[in-house]
């Protein structure tokens, strides 16, 4: 997604629905995106290099775990089933969409952090 679209989406989600975005949890500031060099921030605090490297290594391993993938796929399937077949009220739909949004935020964070090659 283009940066301006992400910014607009985050603003809308924060102000209309009081939702969090991926940047609220962990923010990646790319020094050189082609060489995959970045700094990682949690909140406003920059992670030191050893902590950040450890986080990258852990997320690379975590991303590859079959049990993690099965859990995410199961959660997506249950949310989609709730949206399309089992929902009876608007609250059911909103909850299921929120669950899908949370899973998407988690997947994008794990994917983007695990691609970092070097920390600065």
Biopython code that builds the backbone (N, CA, C, O; Angstrom):
import numpy as np
from Bio.PDB.StructureBuilder import StructureBuilder

atoms = [
    (1, "UNK", "N", (0.841, -1.166, 0.000)),
    (1, "UNK", "CA", (0.000, 0.000, 0.000)),
    (1, "UNK", "C", (0.894, 1.241, 0.000)),
    (1, "UNK", "O", (1.939, 1.262, 0.650)),
    (2, "UNK", "N", (0.481, 2.253, -0.722)),
    (2, "UNK", "CA", (1.259, 3.484, -0.816)),
    (2, "UNK", "C", (1.256, 4.206, 0.531)),
    (2, "UNK", "O", (0.279, 4.129, 1.276)),
    (3, "UNK", "N", (2.358, 4.914, 0.848)),
    (3, "UNK", "CA", (2.466, 5.572, 2.168)),
    (3, "UNK", "C", (1.324, 6.533, 2.479)),
    (3, "UNK", "O", (0.864, 6.580, 3.619)),
    (4, "UNK", "N", (0.861, 7.293, 1.508)),
    (4, "UNK", "CA", (-0.225, 8.243, 1.790)),
    (4, "UNK", "C", (-1.528, 7.516, 2.080)),
    (4, "UNK", "O", (-2.343, 8.002, 2.865)),
    (5, "UNK", "N", (-1.743, 6.342, 1.452)),
    (5, "UNK", "CA", (-2.948, 5.572, 1.752)),
    (5, "UNK", "C", (-2.887, 4.981, 3.156)),
    (5, "UNK", "O", (-3.887, 4.948, 3.873)),
    (6, "UNK", "N", (-1.698, 4.515, 3.537)),
    (6, "UNK", "CA", (-1.520, 3.984, 4.896)),
    (6, "UNK", "C", (-1.788, 5.075, 5.914)),
    (6, "UNK", "O", (-2.461, 4.839, 6.918)),
    (7, "UNK", "N", (-1.265, 6.276, 5.660)),
    (7, "UNK", "CA", (-1.454, 7.392, 6.581)),
    (7, "UNK", "C", (-2.935, 7.732, 6.730)),
    (7, "UNK", "O", (-3.425, 7.909, 7.845)),
    (8, "UNK", "N", (-3.645, 7.822, 5.605)),
    (8, "UNK", "CA", (-5.077, 8.143, 5.643)),
    (8, "UNK", "C", (-5.856, 7.049, 6.359)),
    (8, "UNK", "O", (-6.725, 7.339, 7.182)),
    (9, "UNK", "N", (-5.550, 5.793, 6.049)),
    (9, "UNK", "CA", (-6.232, 4.673, 6.706)),
    (9, "UNK", "C", (-6.010, 4.703, 8.205)),
    (9, "UNK", "O", (-6.951, 4.520, 8.976)),
    (10, "UNK", "N", (-4.775, 4.933, 8.626)),
    (10, "UNK", "CA", (-4.467, 4.990, 10.059)),
    (10, "UNK", "C", (-5.214, 6.126, 10.754)),
    (10, "UNK", "O", (-5.736, 5.942, 11.853)),
    (11, "UNK", "N", (-5.269, 7.294, 10.121)),
    (11, "UNK", "CA", (-5.994, 8.427, 10.710)),
    (11, "UNK", "C", (-7.475, 8.107, 10.868)),
    (11, "UNK", "O", (-8.063, 8.375, 11.916)),
    (12, "UNK", "N", (-8.076, 7.536, 9.833)),
    (12, "UNK", "CA", (-9.503, 7.201, 9.891)),
    (12, "UNK", "C", (-9.770, 6.174, 10.982)),
    (12, "UNK", "O", (-10.704, 6.325, 11.771)),
    (13, "UNK", "N", (-8.946, 5.127, 11.025)),
    (13, "UNK", "CA", (-9.144, 4.086, 12.030)),
    (13, "UNK", "C", (-8.988, 4.626, 13.445)),
    (13, "UNK", "O", (-9.760, 4.273, 14.337)),
    (14, "UNK", "N", (-7.978, 5.492, 13.653)),
    (14, "UNK", "CA", (-7.748, 6.032, 14.993)),
    (14, "UNK", "C", (-8.881, 6.938, 15.452)),
    (14, "UNK", "O", (-9.323, 6.845, 16.597)),
    (15, "UNK", "N", (-9.353, 7.808, 14.578)),
    (15, "UNK", "CA", (-10.323, 8.807, 14.999)),
    (15, "UNK", "C", (-11.771, 8.333, 14.968)),
    (15, "UNK", "O", (-12.567, 8.726, 15.821)),
    (16, "UNK", "N", (-12.117, 7.507, 14.009)),
    (16, "UNK", "CA", (-13.502, 7.062, 13.923)),
    (16, "UNK", "C", (-13.788, 5.825, 14.776)),
    (16, "UNK", "O", (-14.847, 5.716, 15.394)),
    (17, "UNK", "N", (-12.830, 4.895, 14.800)),
    (17, "UNK", "CA", (-13.087, 3.619, 15.455)),
    (17, "UNK", "C", (-12.214, 3.369, 16.680)),
    (17, "UNK", "O", (-12.311, 2.307, 17.295)),
    (18, "UNK", "N", (-11.367, 4.324, 17.045)),
    (18, "UNK", "CA", (-10.449, 4.180, 18.180)),
    (18, "UNK", "C", (-9.604, 2.908, 18.049)),
    (18, "UNK", "O", (-9.350, 2.221, 19.038)),
    (19, "UNK", "N", (-9.181, 2.605, 16.843)),
    (19, "UNK", "CA", (-8.380, 1.409, 16.584)),
    (19, "UNK", "C", (-6.901, 1.757, 16.625)),
    (19, "UNK", "O", (-6.520, 2.922, 16.513)),
    (20, "UNK", "N", (-6.079, 0.736, 16.787)),
    (20, "UNK", "CA", (-4.640, 0.933, 16.708)),
    (20, "UNK", "C", (-4.183, 0.533, 15.311)),
    (20, "UNK", "O", (-4.865, -0.214, 14.609)),
    (21, "UNK", "N", (-3.039, 1.033, 14.928)),
    (21, "UNK", "CA", (-2.469, 0.657, 13.642)),
    (21, "UNK", "C", (-1.120, 0.001, 13.886)),
    (21, "UNK", "O", (-0.628, -0.017, 15.014)),
    (22, "UNK", "N", (-0.528, -0.532, 12.839)),
    (22, "UNK", "CA", (0.761, -1.205, 12.971)),
    (22, "UNK", "C", (1.823, -0.233, 13.490)),
    (22, "UNK", "O", (2.700, -0.634, 14.256)),
    (23, "UNK", "N", (1.756, 1.026, 13.087)),
    (23, "UNK", "CA", (2.750, 2.009, 13.532)),
    (23, "UNK", "C", (2.627, 2.342, 15.011)),
    (23, "UNK", "O", (3.590, 2.812, 15.618)),
    (24, "UNK", "N", (1.466, 2.108, 15.597)),
    (24, "UNK", "CA", (1.300, 2.344, 17.028)),
    (24, "UNK", "C", (2.020, 1.278, 17.850)),
    (24, "UNK", "O", (2.444, 1.540, 18.975)),
    (25, "UNK", "N", (2.155, 0.093, 17.295)),
    (25, "UNK", "CA", (2.773, -1.016, 18.013)),
    (25, "UNK", "C", (4.280, -0.972, 17.832)),
    (25, "UNK", "O", (5.023, -0.729, 18.782)),
    (26, "UNK", "N", (4.720, -1.206, 16.617)),
    (26, "UNK", "CA", (6.147, -1.185, 16.287)),
    (26, "UNK", "C", (6.298, -0.389, 14.999)),
    (26, "UNK", "O", (5.600, -0.633, 14.014)),
    (27, "UNK", "N", (7.218, 0.564, 15.023)),
    (27, "UNK", "CA", (7.450, 1.405, 13.851)),
    (27, "UNK", "C", (8.815, 1.076, 13.271)),
    (27, "UNK", "O", (9.807, 0.999, 13.997)),
    (28, "UNK", "N", (8.861, 0.884, 11.969)),
    (28, "UNK", "CA", (10.120, 0.613, 11.281)),
    (28, "UNK", "C", (10.471, 1.850, 10.478)),
    (28, "UNK", "O", (9.687, 2.303, 9.644)),
    (29, "UNK", "N", (11.638, 2.388, 10.728)),
    (29, "UNK", "CA", (12.114, 3.539, 9.954)),
    (29, "UNK", "C", (13.240, 3.033, 9.052)),
    (29, "UNK", "O", (14.332, 2.710, 9.519)),
    (30, "UNK", "N", (12.953, 2.972, 7.759)),
    (30, "UNK", "CA", (13.908, 2.431, 6.802)),
    (30, "UNK", "C", (15.004, 3.449, 6.527)),
    (30, "UNK", "O", (14.723, 4.591, 6.165)),
    (31, "UNK", "N", (16.260, 3.028, 6.701)),
    (31, "UNK", "CA", (17.408, 3.857, 6.343)),
    (31, "UNK", "C", (17.666, 3.689, 4.850)),
    (31, "UNK", "O", (17.852, 4.668, 4.128)),
    (32, "UNK", "N", (17.676, 2.440, 4.397)),
    (32, "UNK", "CA", (17.822, 2.116, 2.984)),
    (32, "UNK", "C", (16.943, 0.903, 2.706)),
    (32, "UNK", "O", (17.273, -0.217, 3.095)),
    (33, "UNK", "N", (15.831, 1.133, 2.035)),
    (33, "UNK", "CA", (14.849, 0.059, 1.846)),
    (33, "UNK", "C", (15.344, -1.012, 0.877)),
    (33, "UNK", "O", (14.986, -2.181, 1.021)),
    (34, "UNK", "N", (16.165, -0.633, -0.114)),
    (34, "UNK", "CA", (16.669, -1.618, -1.070)),
    (34, "UNK", "C", (17.678, -2.560, -0.428)),
    (34, "UNK", "O", (17.701, -3.754, -0.727)),
    (35, "UNK", "N", (18.512, -2.018, 0.456)),
    (35, "UNK", "CA", (19.493, -2.851, 1.156)),
    (35, "UNK", "C", (18.926, -3.447, 2.433)),
    (35, "UNK", "O", (19.602, -4.202, 3.132)),
    (36, "UNK", "N", (17.670, -3.101, 2.735)),
    (36, "UNK", "CA", (16.942, -3.604, 3.902)),
    (36, "UNK", "C", (17.648, -3.250, 5.213)),
    (36, "UNK", "O", (17.837, -4.097, 6.086)),
    (37, "UNK", "N", (18.032, -1.976, 5.327)),
    (37, "UNK", "CA", (18.644, -1.444, 6.543)),
    (37, "UNK", "C", (17.599, -0.563, 7.221)),
    (37, "UNK", "O", (17.024, 0.323, 6.589)),
    (38, "UNK", "N", (17.352, -0.811, 8.525)),
    (38, "UNK", "CA", (16.279, -0.085, 9.206)),
    (38, "UNK", "C", (16.580, 0.087, 10.685)),
    (38, "UNK", "O", (17.485, -0.539, 11.236)),
    (39, "UNK", "N", (15.796, 0.955, 11.308)),
    (39, "UNK", "CA", (15.766, 1.119, 12.761)),
    (39, "UNK", "C", (14.374, 0.708, 13.225)),
    (39, "UNK", "O", (13.389, 0.950, 12.528)),
    (40, "UNK", "N", (14.293, 0.087, 14.398)),
    (40, "UNK", "CA", (13.015, -0.368, 14.927)),
    (40, "UNK", "C", (12.682, 0.430, 16.184)),
    (40, "UNK", "O", (13.512, 0.574, 17.082)),
    (41, "UNK", "N", (11.457, 0.944, 16.232)),
    (41, "UNK", "CA", (10.987, 1.716, 17.375)),
    (41, "UNK", "C", (9.759, 1.033, 17.971)),
    (41, "UNK", "O", (8.863, 0.600, 17.246)),
    (42, "UNK", "N", (9.731, 0.944, 19.287)),
    (42, "UNK", "CA", (8.529, 0.497, 19.991)),
    (42, "UNK", "C", (8.023, 1.724, 20.727)),
    (42, "UNK", "O", (8.665, 2.216, 21.655)),
    (43, "UNK", "N", (6.865, 2.211, 20.302)),
    (43, "UNK", "CA", (6.397, 3.501, 20.798)),
    (43, "UNK", "C", (7.310, 4.576, 20.233)),
    (43, "UNK", "O", (7.497, 4.660, 19.019)),
    (44, "UNK", "N", (7.878, 5.393, 21.101)),
    (44, "UNK", "CA", (8.834, 6.416, 20.681)),
    (44, "UNK", "C", (10.267, 6.029, 20.994)),
    (44, "UNK", "O", (11.192, 6.807, 20.762)),
    (45, "UNK", "N", (10.448, 4.841, 21.516)),
    (45, "UNK", "CA", (11.764, 4.415, 21.974)),
    (45, "UNK", "C", (12.432, 3.505, 20.946)),
    (45, "UNK", "O", (11.862, 2.496, 20.530)),
    (46, "UNK", "N", (13.643, 3.874, 20.543)),
    (46, "UNK", "CA", (14.392, 3.078, 19.577)),
    (46, "UNK", "C", (14.998, 1.866, 20.272)),
    (46, "UNK", "O", (15.564, 1.974, 21.359)),
    (47, "UNK", "N", (14.870, 0.716, 19.629)),
    (47, "UNK", "CA", (15.486, -0.488, 20.174)),
    (47, "UNK", "C", (16.985, -0.454, 19.890)),
    (47, "UNK", "O", (17.405, -0.072, 18.797)),
    (48, "UNK", "N", (17.777, -0.846, 20.860)),
    (48, "UNK", "CA", (19.212, -0.946, 20.645)),
    (48, "UNK", "C", (19.493, -2.078, 19.673)),
    (48, "UNK", "O", (18.674, -2.984, 19.522)),
    (49, "UNK", "N", (20.632, -2.036, 19.020)),
    (49, "UNK", "CA", (20.961, -2.998, 17.968)),
    (49, "UNK", "C", (20.848, -4.450, 18.413)),
    (49, "UNK", "O", (20.238, -5.239, 17.691)),
    (50, "UNK", "N", (21.404, -4.859, 19.572)),
    (50, "UNK", "CA", (21.265, -6.272, 19.957)),
    (50, "UNK", "C", (19.808, -6.695, 20.168)),
    (50, "UNK", "O", (19.413, -7.791, 19.772)),
    (51, "UNK", "N", (19.016, -5.824, 20.791)),
    (51, "UNK", "CA", (17.596, -6.133, 20.995)),
    (51, "UNK", "C", (16.865, -6.258, 19.656)),
    (51, "UNK", "O", (16.067, -7.173, 19.456)),
    (52, "UNK", "N", (17.148, -5.332, 18.753)),
    (52, "UNK", "CA", (16.483, -5.330, 17.452)),
    (52, "UNK", "C", (16.880, -6.558, 16.632)),
    (52, "UNK", "O", (16.030, -7.178, 15.993)),
    (53, "UNK", "N", (18.163, -6.908, 16.649)),
    (53, "UNK", "CA", (18.607, -8.104, 15.922)),
    (53, "UNK", "C", (17.967, -9.356, 16.493)),
    (53, "UNK", "O", (17.579, -10.257, 15.748)),
    (54, "UNK", "N", (17.855, -9.414, 17.814)),
    (54, "UNK", "CA", (17.204, -10.551, 18.461)),
    (54, "UNK", "C", (15.732, -10.635, 18.044)),
    (54, "UNK", "O", (15.227, -11.725, 17.775)),
    (55, "UNK", "N", (15.048, -9.499, 17.991)),
    (55, "UNK", "CA", (13.651, -9.461, 17.568)),
    (55, "UNK", "C", (13.505, -9.957, 16.132)),
    (55, "UNK", "O", (12.592, -10.726, 15.831)),
    (56, "UNK", "N", (14.396, -9.522, 15.250)),
    (56, "UNK", "CA", (14.348, -9.941, 13.842)),
    (56, "UNK", "C", (14.539, -11.456, 13.738)),
    (56, "UNK", "O", (13.799, -12.122, 13.013)),
    (57, "UNK", "N", (15.519, -12.002, 14.453)),
    (57, "UNK", "CA", (15.780, -13.446, 14.419)),
    (57, "UNK", "C", (14.582, -14.234, 14.945)),
    (57, "UNK", "O", (14.177, -15.231, 14.346)),
    (58, "UNK", "N", (14.022, -13.787, 16.058)),
    (58, "UNK", "CA", (12.872, -14.482, 16.647)),
    (58, "UNK", "C", (11.666, -14.474, 15.701)),
    (58, "UNK", "O", (10.979, -15.486, 15.557)),
    (59, "UNK", "N", (11.414, -13.340, 15.063)),
    (59, "UNK", "CA", (10.268, -13.256, 14.168)),
    (59, "UNK", "C", (10.470, -14.068, 12.896)),
    (59, "UNK", "O", (9.504, -14.582, 12.331)),
    (60, "UNK", "N", (11.720, -14.190, 12.436)),
    (60, "UNK", "CA", (11.982, -15.057, 11.276)),
    (60, "UNK", "C", (11.643, -16.505, 11.615)),
    (60, "UNK", "O", (11.035, -17.210, 10.810)),
    (61, "UNK", "N", (12.036, -16.944, 12.801)),
    (61, "UNK", "CA", (11.725, -18.304, 13.226)),
    (61, "UNK", "C", (10.224, -18.481, 13.447)),
    (61, "UNK", "O", (9.637, -19.480, 13.032)),
    (62, "UNK", "N", (9.621, -17.511, 14.099)),
    (62, "UNK", "CA", (8.200, -17.560, 14.426)),
    (62, "UNK", "C", (7.341, -17.640, 13.166)),
    (62, "UNK", "O", (6.342, -18.358, 13.124)),
    (63, "UNK", "N", (7.749, -16.884, 12.133)),
    (63, "UNK", "CA", (7.006, -16.831, 10.873)),
    (63, "UNK", "C", (6.961, -18.201, 10.198)),
    (63, "UNK", "O", (5.985, -18.529, 9.522)),
    (64, "UNK", "N", (8.004, -18.995, 10.377)),
    (64, "UNK", "CA", (8.114, -20.288, 9.712)),
    (64, "UNK", "C", (7.440, -21.433, 10.464)),
    (64, "UNK", "O", (7.299, -22.525, 9.914)),
    (65, "UNK", "N", (7.025, -21.209, 11.695)),
    (65, "UNK", "CA", (6.409, -22.276, 12.482)),
    (65, "UNK", "C", (5.087, -22.719, 11.865)),
    (65, "UNK", "O", (4.207, -21.888, 11.641)),
    (66, "UNK", "N", (4.930, -24.021, 11.585)),
    (66, "UNK", "CA", (3.670, -24.496, 11.016)),
    (66, "UNK", "C", (2.483, -24.274, 11.961)),
    (66, "UNK", "O", (1.374, -23.985, 11.509)),
    (67, "UNK", "N", (2.712, -24.407, 13.245)),
    (67, "UNK", "CA", (1.612, -24.219, 14.199)),
    (67, "UNK", "C", (1.112, -22.773, 14.187)),
    (67, "UNK", "O", (-0.085, -22.535, 14.349)),
    (68, "UNK", "N", (2.006, -21.817, 13.999)),
    (68, "UNK", "CA", (1.606, -20.414, 13.921)),
    (68, "UNK", "C", (0.766, -20.175, 12.670)),
    (68, "UNK", "O", (-0.269, -19.511, 12.729)),
    (69, "UNK", "N", (1.214, -20.717, 11.536)),
    (69, "UNK", "CA", (0.473, -20.561, 10.286)),
    (69, "UNK", "C", (-0.902, -21.210, 10.378)),
    (69, "UNK", "O", (-1.890, -20.644, 9.908)),
    (70, "UNK", "N", (-0.971, -22.393, 10.981)),
    (70, "UNK", "CA", (-2.258, -23.076, 11.132)),
    (70, "UNK", "C", (-3.209, -22.281, 12.029)),
    (70, "UNK", "O", (-4.408, -22.194, 11.760)),
    (71, "UNK", "N", (-2.658, -21.706, 13.094)),
    (71, "UNK", "CA", (-3.482, -20.910, 14.006)),
    (71, "UNK", "C", (-4.042, -19.679, 13.293)),
    (71, "UNK", "O", (-5.231, -19.381, 13.410)),
    (72, "UNK", "N", (-3.191, -18.966, 12.556)),
    (72, "UNK", "CA", (-3.657, -17.786, 11.825)),
    (72, "UNK", "C", (-4.710, -18.156, 10.783)),
    (72, "UNK", "O", (-5.731, -17.479, 10.658)),
    (73, "UNK", "N", (-4.461, -19.222, 10.044)),
    (73, "UNK", "CA", (-5.430, -19.648, 9.027)),
    (73, "UNK", "C", (-6.756, -20.057, 9.659)),
    (73, "UNK", "O", (-7.822, -19.781, 9.109)),
    (74, "UNK", "N", (-6.689, -20.712, 10.814)),
    (74, "UNK", "CA", (-7.904, -21.098, 11.519)),
    (74, "UNK", "C", (-8.680, -19.868, 11.984)),
    (74, "UNK", "O", (-9.903, -19.812, 11.856)),
    (75, "UNK", "N", (-7.963, -18.886, 12.524)),
    (75, "UNK", "CA", (-8.612, -17.655, 12.976)),
    (75, "UNK", "C", (-9.249, -16.901, 11.810)),
    (75, "UNK", "O", (-10.352, -16.368, 11.936)),
    (76, "UNK", "N", (-8.550, -16.860, 10.677)),
    (76, "UNK", "CA", (-9.110, -16.204, 9.488)),
    (76, "UNK", "C", (-10.367, -16.928, 9.023)),
    (76, "UNK", "O", (-11.379, -16.303, 8.704)),
    (77, "UNK", "N", (-10.287, -18.243, 8.990)),
    (77, "UNK", "CA", (-11.443, -19.028, 8.552)),
    (77, "UNK", "C", (-12.646, -18.838, 9.456)),
    (77, "UNK", "O", (-13.772, -18.695, 8.980)),
    (78, "UNK", "N", (-12.405, -18.836, 10.764)),
    (78, "UNK", "CA", (-13.505, -18.643, 11.710)),
    (78, "UNK", "C", (-14.105, -17.248, 11.570)),
    (78, "UNK", "O", (-15.324, -17.087, 11.634)),
    (79, "UNK", "N", (-13.255, -16.237, 11.380)),
    (79, "UNK", "CA", (-13.758, -14.870, 11.213)),
    (79, "UNK", "C", (-14.574, -14.727, 9.933)),
    (79, "UNK", "O", (-15.639, -14.110, 9.931)),
    (80, "UNK", "N", (-14.067, -15.299, 8.852)),
    (80, "UNK", "CA", (-14.810, -15.240, 7.585)),
    (80, "UNK", "C", (-16.133, -15.986, 7.678)),
    (80, "UNK", "O", (-17.149, -15.530, 7.153)),
    (81, "UNK", "N", (-16.117, -17.130, 8.343)),
    (81, "UNK", "CA", (-17.350, -17.892, 8.530)),
    (81, "UNK", "C", (-18.362, -17.085, 9.339)),
    (81, "UNK", "O", (-19.555, -17.081, 9.035)),
    (82, "UNK", "N", (-17.876, -16.414, 10.357)),
    (82, "UNK", "CA", (-18.756, -15.592, 11.181)),
    (82, "UNK", "C", (-19.346, -14.446, 10.356)),
    (82, "UNK", "O", (-20.530, -14.131, 10.482)),
    (83, "UNK", "N", (-18.523, -13.828, 9.519)),
    (83, "UNK", "CA", (-18.999, -12.706, 8.701)),
    (83, "UNK", "C", (-20.059, -13.162, 7.708)),
    (83, "UNK", "O", (-21.103, -12.524, 7.572)),
    (84, "UNK", "N", (-19.793, -14.260, 7.015)),
    (84, "UNK", "CA", (-20.645, -14.633, 5.887)),
    (84, "UNK", "C", (-21.786, -15.582, 6.221)),
    (84, "UNK", "O", (-22.776, -15.618, 5.491)),
    (85, "UNK", "N", (-21.680, -16.357, 7.308)),
    (85, "UNK", "CA", (-22.748, -17.332, 7.550)),
    (85, "UNK", "C", (-23.370, -17.250, 8.936)),
    (85, "UNK", "O", (-24.574, -17.472, 9.069)),
    (86, "UNK", "N", (-22.612, -16.944, 9.956)),
    (86, "UNK", "CA", (-23.132, -17.053, 11.316)),
    (86, "UNK", "C", (-23.538, -15.740, 11.967)),
    (86, "UNK", "O", (-24.203, -15.752, 13.003)),
    (87, "UNK", "N", (-23.155, -14.613, 11.387)),
    (87, "UNK", "CA", (-23.438, -13.343, 12.055)),
    (87, "UNK", "C", (-24.931, -13.044, 12.053)),
    (87, "UNK", "O", (-25.622, -13.200, 11.046)),
    (88, "UNK", "N", (-25.393, -12.617, 13.199)),
    (88, "UNK", "CA", (-26.813, -12.286, 13.349)),
    (88, "UNK", "C", (-27.026, -10.799, 13.613)),
    (88, "UNK", "O", (-28.095, -10.255, 13.336)),
    (89, "UNK", "N", (-26.003, -10.156, 14.149)),
    (89, "UNK", "CA", (-26.117, -8.733, 14.466)),
    (89, "UNK", "C", (-24.950, -7.970, 13.849)),
    (89, "UNK", "O", (-23.982, -8.560, 13.368)),
    (90, "UNK", "N", (-25.063, -6.672, 13.874)),
    (90, "UNK", "CA", (-23.983, -5.827, 13.391)),
    (90, "UNK", "C", (-22.732, -5.993, 14.251)),
    (90, "UNK", "O", (-21.613, -5.915, 13.745)),
    (91, "UNK", "N", (-22.920, -6.220, 15.540)),
    (91, "UNK", "CA", (-21.784, -6.424, 16.437)),
    (91, "UNK", "C", (-20.965, -7.646, 16.035)),
    (91, "UNK", "O", (-19.737, -7.623, 16.128)),
    (92, "UNK", "N", (-21.623, -8.706, 15.592)),
    (92, "UNK", "CA", (-20.918, -9.897, 15.122)),
    (92, "UNK", "C", (-20.035, -9.568, 13.928)),
    (92, "UNK", "O", (-18.891, -10.015, 13.845)),
    (93, "UNK", "N", (-20.578, -8.780, 13.004)),
    (93, "UNK", "CA", (-19.808, -8.384, 11.828)),
    (93, "UNK", "C", (-18.616, -7.517, 12.198)),
    (93, "UNK", "O", (-17.510, -7.727, 11.699)),
    (94, "UNK", "N", (-18.840, -6.543, 13.073)),
    (94, "UNK", "CA", (-17.775, -5.632, 13.480)),
    (94, "UNK", "C", (-16.665, -6.397, 14.201)),
    (94, "UNK", "O", (-15.484, -6.167, 13.944)),
    (95, "UNK", "N", (-17.039, -7.291, 15.087)),
    (95, "UNK", "CA", (-16.041, -8.075, 15.811)),
    (95, "UNK", "C", (-15.219, -8.931, 14.854)),
    (95, "UNK", "O", (-13.997, -9.004, 14.982)),
    (96, "UNK", "N", (-15.872, -9.573, 13.906)),
    (96, "UNK", "CA", (-15.156, -10.431, 12.959)),
    (96, "UNK", "C", (-14.231, -9.617, 12.067)),
    (96, "UNK", "O", (-13.110, -10.043, 11.787)),
    (97, "UNK", "N", (-14.684, -8.456, 11.618)),
    (97, "UNK", "CA", (-13.823, -7.584, 10.816)),
    (97, "UNK", "C", (-12.639, -7.080, 11.638)),
    (97, "UNK", "O", (-11.528, -6.963, 11.123)),
    (98, "UNK", "N", (-12.875, -6.785, 12.906)),
    (98, "UNK", "CA", (-11.783, -6.342, 13.781)),
    (98, "UNK", "C", (-10.760, -7.461, 13.969)),
    (98, "UNK", "O", (-9.557, -7.205, 14.015)),
    (99, "UNK", "N", (-11.239, -8.694, 14.078)),
    (99, "UNK", "CA", (-10.341, -9.830, 14.208)),
    (99, "UNK", "C", (-9.484, -9.982, 12.953)),
    (99, "UNK", "O", (-8.277, -10.203, 13.047)),
    (100, "UNK", "N", (-10.105, -9.865, 11.781)),
    (100, "UNK", "CA", (-9.347, -9.949, 10.529)),
    (100, "UNK", "C", (-8.331, -8.815, 10.418)),
    (100, "UNK", "O", (-7.219, -9.022, 9.934)),
    (101, "UNK", "N", (-8.708, -7.626, 10.861)),
    (101, "UNK", "CA", (-7.792, -6.488, 10.835)),
    (101, "UNK", "C", (-6.600, -6.740, 11.757)),
    (101, "UNK", "O", (-5.461, -6.455, 11.386)),
    (102, "UNK", "N", (-6.849, -7.266, 12.943)),
    (102, "UNK", "CA", (-5.773, -7.548, 13.890)),
    (102, "UNK", "C", (-4.815, -8.596, 13.338)),
    (102, "UNK", "O", (-3.599, -8.461, 13.477)),
    (103, "UNK", "N", (-5.348, -9.627, 12.721)),
    (103, "UNK", "CA", (-4.509, -10.659, 12.116)),
    (103, "UNK", "C", (-3.669, -10.060, 10.996)),
    (103, "UNK", "O", (-2.488, -10.383, 10.865)),
    (104, "UNK", "N", (-4.267, -9.194, 10.194)),
    (104, "UNK", "CA", (-3.542, -8.549, 9.104)),
    (104, "UNK", "C", (-2.405, -7.675, 9.635)),
    (104, "UNK", "O", (-1.301, -7.705, 9.092)),
    (105, "UNK", "N", (-2.660, -6.901, 10.685)),
    (105, "UNK", "CA", (-1.622, -6.069, 11.293)),
    (105, "UNK", "C", (-0.477, -6.944, 11.796)),
    (105, "UNK", "O", (0.691, -6.629, 11.568)),
    (106, "UNK", "N", (-0.802, -8.025, 12.468)),
    (106, "UNK", "CA", (0.209, -8.939, 12.989)),
    (106, "UNK", "C", (1.043, -9.544, 11.863)),
    (106, "UNK", "O", (2.270, -9.584, 11.954)),
    (107, "UNK", "N", (0.397, -10.008, 10.822)),
    (107, "UNK", "CA", (1.125, -10.610, 9.700)),
    (107, "UNK", "C", (2.039, -9.598, 9.015)),
    (107, "UNK", "O", (3.179, -9.920, 8.678)),
    (108, "UNK", "N", (1.547, -8.382, 8.807)),
    (108, "UNK", "CA", (2.378, -7.364, 8.156)),
    (108, "UNK", "C", (3.575, -6.975, 9.005)),
    (108, "UNK", "O", (4.669, -6.773, 8.478)),
    (109, "UNK", "N", (3.379, -6.865, 10.319)),
    (109, "UNK", "CA", (4.504, -6.556, 11.196)),
    (109, "UNK", "C", (5.555, -7.652, 11.148)),
    (109, "UNK", "O", (6.745, -7.369, 11.005)),
    (110, "UNK", "N", (5.127, -8.884, 11.266)),
    (110, "UNK", "CA", (6.071, -10.002, 11.250)),
    (110, "UNK", "C", (6.808, -10.062, 9.923)),
    (110, "UNK", "O", (8.021, -10.271, 9.894)),
    (111, "UNK", "N", (6.086, -9.881, 8.825)),
    (111, "UNK", "CA", (6.707, -9.936, 7.508)),
    (111, "UNK", "C", (7.716, -8.811, 7.310)),
    (111, "UNK", "O", (8.832, -9.052, 6.849)),
    (112, "UNK", "N", (7.333, -7.597, 7.653)),
    (112, "UNK", "CA", (8.237, -6.464, 7.420)),
    (112, "UNK", "C", (9.454, -6.505, 8.338)),
    (112, "UNK", "O", (10.554, -6.165, 7.903)),
    (113, "UNK", "N", (9.292, -6.906, 9.579)),
    (113, "UNK", "CA", (10.437, -6.966, 10.488)),
    (113, "UNK", "C", (11.370, -8.115, 10.110)),
    (113, "UNK", "O", (12.590, -7.981, 10.210)),
    (114, "UNK", "N", (10.813, -9.227, 9.683)),
    (114, "UNK", "CA", (11.658, -10.382, 9.368)),
    (114, "UNK", "C", (12.470, -10.174, 8.088)),
    (114, "UNK", "O", (13.406, -10.933, 7.837)),
    (115, "UNK", "N", (12.143, -9.176, 7.277)),
    (115, "UNK", "CA", (12.922, -8.915, 6.055)),
    (115, "UNK", "C", (14.111, -8.000, 6.298)),
    (115, "UNK", "O", (14.932, -7.814, 5.399)),
    (116, "UNK", "N", (14.226, -7.425, 7.484)),
    (116, "UNK", "CA", (15.340, -6.503, 7.776)),
    (116, "UNK", "C", (16.644, -7.297, 7.809)),
    (116, "UNK", "O", (16.741, -8.350, 8.440)),
    (117, "UNK", "N", (17.639, -6.760, 7.110)),
    (117, "UNK", "CA", (18.964, -7.406, 7.042)),
    (117, "UNK", "C", (19.947, -6.787, 8.051)),
    (117, "UNK", "O", (20.763, -7.488, 8.649)),
    (118, "UNK", "N", (19.852, -5.473, 8.223)),
    (118, "UNK", "CA", (20.809, -4.772, 9.078)),
    (118, "UNK", "C", (20.076, -3.722, 9.910)),
    (118, "UNK", "O", (19.123, -3.095, 9.446)),
    (119, "UNK", "N", (20.537, -3.543, 11.141)),
    (119, "UNK", "CA", (19.927, -2.580, 12.069)),
    (119, "UNK", "C", (20.878, -1.399, 12.243)),
    (119, "UNK", "O", (22.091, -1.559, 12.375)),
    (120, "UNK", "N", (20.281, -0.210, 12.238)),
    (120, "UNK", "CA", (21.079, 1.004, 12.540)),
    (120, "UNK", "C", (20.369, 1.824, 13.566)),
    (120, "UNK", "O", (20.863, 2.880, 13.961)),
]
sb = StructureBuilder()
sb.init_structure("model")
sb.init_model(0)
sb.init_chain("A")
sb.init_seg("    ")
for serial, (resi, resn, name, xyz) in enumerate(atoms, 1):
    if name == "N":
        sb.init_residue(resn, " ", resi, " ")
    sb.init_atom(name, np.array(xyz, "f"), 0.0, 1.0, " ", f" {name:<3s}", serial, name[0])
structure = sb.get_structure()
